[in-house]
Amino acid sequence: MDTVSVSAGPAPFVPPAPRPRTTPPSAIEMMRIVYRNPLELWGEPSYNEPWISVNGIGGPLVIANDPALIRHVLVDNAKNYRMATVRQMILRPILRDGLLTAEGAVWKRSRRAMAPVFTPRHIFGFADPMLSRTRAFAERYQDGQITDVAQDMTLLTYDILAETLFSGEIAGEPGSFAHQIDRLFETMGRVDPLDLLRAPEWLPRLTRIRGRKAMAYFRKIVSDTMEMRRARMAKDPDAAPEDFLTLLLRAEGPDGLRREEIADNIITFIGAGHETTARALGWTLYCLAEAPWEREPVEKEIDAVLAREADPTKWLDAMPLTRAAFEEALRLYPPAPSINREPIEPETFNGLYIPPKAAVLVMPWTVHRHRKLWDRPDAFMPSRFHPGNRSRIDRFQYLPFGAGPRVCIGASFAMQEAIIALAVLMSHWRFETTAETKPWPVQKLTTQPQGGLPMKVMRRQ
């Protein structure tokens, strides 16, 4: 368990979150909650017990909170676990055979094709474009304006993703993109009651039907983006930028990726690759605004580093307080709040029987707030991630990017992007909450602030 010393300053800020349930919901109520906001489903045992094994609506359910059990499922015996049926029912209509949903040989092909883009050398090469795009974005603000920071961070991370992985060559308009991705997650990104019942896929899900227009929009963007780049590569192969898009297109062939798999991976990174970082940035700025005693040392650190170090590749290591604030926001509001697996063969772990076809949930949302693992788990306390404290945190009690073979391939990209974005934005602006800033965390693929994050932007210098 992490233990954090608390100074005699203000009481830690406790950001909004559903209270653990004290009584289990009925079957009908459970389906309503899961459709509305799965984060509101979990009861006291989920935040106190190492694991829970029950019979759910769709069959056996195991909730894994113990770091040793999590390691067993995601790493030590990962070969016995596939993507959970319910998870695939939700994500595959959107991402098809993208990296997040593909399995077996298809997943291995995609992972192998993308790995070169996310080496440290390539990621360092993205730092300057990340910096330039954030600086340009910061110039859009005006002193005293009220803005929805949640939507702003979506636009910013989209700008960065377009510039770094696609060299600025994504078809479509960024403003329309932000609206459509909200629409996509509001519809196709929700759990449909039929998914919980594991109903046949041919039964129509009303949530998916309402999202078809947004899905068609993204598929059109991907198709147009691929054709633009193919035309450029055909005209002058040496002139095409050596980015993520070119790498995927060159991987097409009998021994590489099928054209459909390339499209699926592009939509995975456009639709989900930036969204997770955007949500984490928004929650970070919100928590720091509500805890100015935490924000002040972060601002001082940013000012000092920017005054002496121009190279953005060095900022991640040079800004431990900024990184700690971001990591603490990731703990409280993990962008991916659940990791779902299903055993191929039944097994027993330390007396826990995991039956066949059980839904095994490793939920960063509850693990990150578990009372046996964290000191004052509901409080925003970046000090738990400060140098000297972070080593006390078990690798498998903190899972913002997952773990094991399917750990997020873009984790290092996201961390570098986040620190650069926070450094630039907070060096120029201070984000303050208003009377209208009343976010409520809702799970729609990612942990989103219902009602957005309306905040006042004040010039610092």
N, C-alpha and C positions, 0 to 999 in steps of 0.2 A: 504493500500500500504506500502511495506517495504521502509524505508528511511535509507540510510547508509551514515554516515559521511565519507568524503574522505580527507585523509591527503594530505599534500603538496608534495607528492612523485610523482613517474612516473604515467602517465596516465594509467588507467586500460587497460589490454589486452582485445581486442575484437576478439574472435576466429572466424573462418570461419563459415558462415551459409548463406543459401539462403536469398536474399533480398525479402521482401514482394512484391508481384505482384501489379502493379498499374492498370492493365486492366485484366478483366476476360478472361480465355482461351476459345477457341472454343471447341466444344464437342470432335472433333478428337484430338486436342492438349491436352485436359484434359486427355484423355485415355493414350496418349503417356507419359505425365508427371507422371501419377499415376504408370505406369509400370516402368518408369525409376527411379523416385525418388519422392514419394508423398510429401516430405518436401518442394519441390519447387512449390507446387500448391497454397499455401495459400497467399491471398492478404492482403492489408492494413487493411480491416475491421476485419480480423481474429485476428489481433494484437491490435485492438483498441476498438472493440464493445463487450458488455457483451454477446451477442449471435447473431447468423446469422441464418435466416430461408429462404431457397431457394428451388426451384425444381431442383434437380440434374439429372444426366443421368439416374440413376436407380430409381428415385422417390424423395419424399420429403427428405430434408437434414437439420438437425439442428446442428449447431456448438455451443457448450456450453462453454463459457469462464468465466461466472460469478460464483464465489465460491458458492453462495447460490443456483444457479441452479444446479451446479455440485453435491452439497450435496443432493439436492432433488432427482436427478436421481440415484445416487450411494448409497444413504443411506436412506433418509426419505421415498421415495416411490420406493425403489429398487425392491419390489415385482411386480411392474408393468413393469419392464424392463428385457428383456432377451438379450442374446448375439445377436449382429447384424448379419443379414444373410450374408453380404459380409465377415465379419470377420470369420465366421464359414466356409465359402467356402474355405478360405485360410488356416486356421489352422487345421480343422478337418481331411483333408487327411494326415496330419503329425501326429497329436496327438490323433486323434479319441476321446476316452472317458477319456483322461487325465484331470487333475484338471483344466487346463486353458480353456478347451473346453466343458467339461461335464456340464450338467444342471440338475435341478430338483433332483430327488432321487439319481441318479448316482453321481452327484456332492457332495451331502450331505454325501453319503457313503464314498467317497474318502477323503473328508475333515476330517471326523471323524476318519478315519483310520490313517491319517498322523499326526493329531494334536499332539499326544504324542511325536513325534520326535522333534518338534519345540518348546517345552517348554523351558523356560530359563535354567532349570537344564541341559537338554540335550545339548542345544546350548553351554553353558559354557564347557561341556565335549568335545566339538569339538575343543576348542581353542588350545590345545596342538598339535593335529594332523595338524591343520591349520599352526601352527608355524613351526613344523618340516618340512612339505612339502615346505613351502615358503623358509626356510633356505636352504634346499637341492636345490631348484630351483635357488636361488640367487648364489649358487656356480658354476652354469653353465656359468655365464658371465665371460668375460675376459676384462681387462682394455683396453678401446679404441675401442672395437668392435662395428660394426654397426649391428643393429638387428631390426626386425619388432616387436615393442612393442605390437601392436594389437594382433598378433598371439601368442606372448609370454604369454600375459595375458590369452588367451584362453587355452593354455597348462597348465598354473599354476592353474587356477580355475578348470580345469578338474582334475588335480592331487588332489586338495583339496577335490572336490566333491567325487572322487573315494575313497579317504582315509576315509572321514568322514561318508558319507551316505552308502557306499558300502564296507567299511573295506578293500579297495584295491583290491576287487574282481570283477572288470568289465572286461569282455572279450574284446579282441581287443587291438590294439596298439595305444597309445596316439597320435603319429605323424600322423598316418592315420586318426584318429578321427578328428583332427583339419582340415585336408584337406576336409574331407567329410562333416563336418558341414558347412564349407564355401560353398561347392557345394549345400548343401541342402537349405540354405538360399538364395543363388543366383537363384535358380530355384523355388522350391515349396514355398519359403517364400515371393514371390513377388505377387502383385495384378495383376491378369490377366484381360484384358479388358472385358472378358465375365463375370467376377465376378461383375464388375461395372454395367453391364446391367442386372444383376440378371438372367442370362441365366440358363436353367435347368442344374442340376449337371451332367446329363448323356452326355451333350455335352463336348467333350474332351478339356482340357486346355493344350496348347502346353507347358506352363511353368511347369505344373505338370508332363507331360510325360518325360521331360528332367531330372526331379529329381527322377525318380523311382529307379535308381540304388543306389543313396545315401540313399533313404528311405529304400530300401531293406537291405543296409549295417547296418543301425541302428536297424532295426527289428531283424536282425541276432545277433547283439551284445546283445540285450535285451533277446532274446530266450536263447542264450548260457549262459548269466549271471544268469538267473533264474534257469536253469538246474544245473549249478555248485553249486549254493546255496542249491537247493532242495536235491541234492545228499549229500551234507555235513550235512544238517539237518536230513536226513534219517539215515545216518551212526551214528551220535552222536548228538542228539538234544541239549544237554547241551554245546556242543563245538561251536555251531554257534554263531557268534557275534550278540549282540542285537542292530542292526542298522536298518536303513530305509528299506533295502531290506528284512531282516528277518521279520520285523514288517508287511510289505505288504503281504508277503507270508503266514504268520500266519493269516492274515485277510481274506484269501480266504474261501469261504463257502456260504451256502444258506442265511445266515444273514449278510454276509460281502461283499467282492468284488469278482466279477467273474475273472477268470484267464485272460481274455482279458483286463479287466480294470486294473489289476495289471501291465500287460505289457505296457499299454498306459500311466500309471502314471510313470513308470520307464523311458520310453522314453521321457516323458515330463521333468523330472528332469535331465536326462543326456543331452538331446538336448537343453533345454532352461534354466534349473536351474543354470547353470554355465555361460551361454553366456551373460546374462544381467550384471552380476558382472564384467566379463572380459571386456566388452565394457566400463563400467564406470571407471574401473581402468586405462585402456589405455588413455581415454580422460583426466583423472585427471593428469597423468604423463605428458601428452602433454601440458596442460594448465599451469602447474607449471613450465615446462621448458621454456615456452614463457613469463612467469612472474616471473623471478628469485627473485624479491622483495617480492613475495608471498611465494616462495619456501624456502627462507632462514629462516623465523620464524618457518615454519613447520619442517625443518631439525633440528633446535635447540630444538624444543619441543620433537621430536622423540629421539634425543640424550639424553636429560635430563631424559625422562621417562624410557628409556631402561637402563640407568645407575642406576636407583633406584628401578625399579619395574620389577621383573622377571615374574610375573603372567600375561599372555596375556589376561585373562578375564577382567582385570582392565584397559586395554589400551584404550578402547573405551571412557570411562569417563575421563581418564587422558590426552587425546589428543584432546582437543576441536578444535585446529587450524587445525590439520590433518583431523579431521572429517568434519570441515567446508569446507575445500578444496574439499573433496570428494563430499559433498552435493551440492556444487556449480557446480561441473562438472555434477552431476546428474540433476541439474536444466537446464543447458545449453544443455546437450545431454542426455535427458531421454532415458534409454535403451528401454523402451516400449513407443514410441512417441504418440500412440493413444489408447484410450479406447472406444470401440464401443458398443452401446446399441440400442435396438429397443423396442418401447412401445408395450405392449400387448393390452392396451386400450388407445385411444386418451385422452389427458388431456390438461389443461391450467395451466401455471405457471406464475404468475405475468403479465398477459396479453399476454404471448407467447403461441400460440396454437401449440401443438405437435401432428401432425396428425397420423393416424394409419400407421404402417409399415414405419414410418420415420426412417432414419438412424441418430441416435443421436451420435455425435462425441464429446467426452471429450478428448481433445488433450493436454497432457502435453507439447508437443512441443510448441504450441502457448500460452497456459496458462502460462507456465514458462517464456515466453518472452513478455507477454502482457504489454502494455505501461501504462495501468491504474492500474496495480497491482504491478509493480516493478520499482524501481529507476535504471536507466541506465540498462535496461533489457538485452542488448546484450553483456555487459561487464562481464569479469571473476572477480568477487569481493567476495571472500570467507568471507569477514567481515560481509556480510549480515546474515551469519549463526553463527557468533560468539556469545558467551553467552551475553545476554542482548539485542541482535538484533533479534535472532531467534523467540522470542515470538511474534514479530510483524507480523509474516508471518501467514496468515490464513491457517488453516488445508487444505482447499480445493483450495488453489492456488498453492500448492506444492504437486505433486502427483507421485513421482518416483516409488512408490510401489502400486499405486491405492488407493482405499478407499472403505469402506463399507464391506458387507459380503464377497466380493471376493477380499479383500485386499491380497496382496502377502503373502502367508503363510511363506515364507522364508526370510522376510524382516530383521528380527533380525539376522538371520544366515548370510545374505549378508553384513550387516553393520559390524559385528564382523570380518568376513573374510576380508573385504576391509581394515579395519584399521590395522589388523595384517600384511596383505600383504604389505601395504604402509610402515609401520614401519620397517619391515625387509629389504625390497628392498632399501628404501631411507636412511637407516642407513649405508648401505655398498656402494651404487652406486648413482651416479647423472646421470639423463637421460637428454641429450641435443638434441635439434632439429638440423637438418642438412639442406643443400640446397634442399634435396629431400623430406623433411618433409612438404608435402602440402596436408593435409587431407581434404576431403570434406564429410560432413555428408550425408549419404544415408540411407533411411529407407528400410530395408529388414527384417521384423519382429522386429529387434532391430536397434538402430541408430549406424550404422557402419561407420568407416572412409574409404571412397573409396581410394584405393591406399595404404592402411595400414598406419602404423605409424613408418617409418624408423627413428631410433634415435641412437645416439652415447652414449654408456655406459661408464662412467668414474668412477674410484674407488674413494671413499671418504676417507675411513680409513681402 
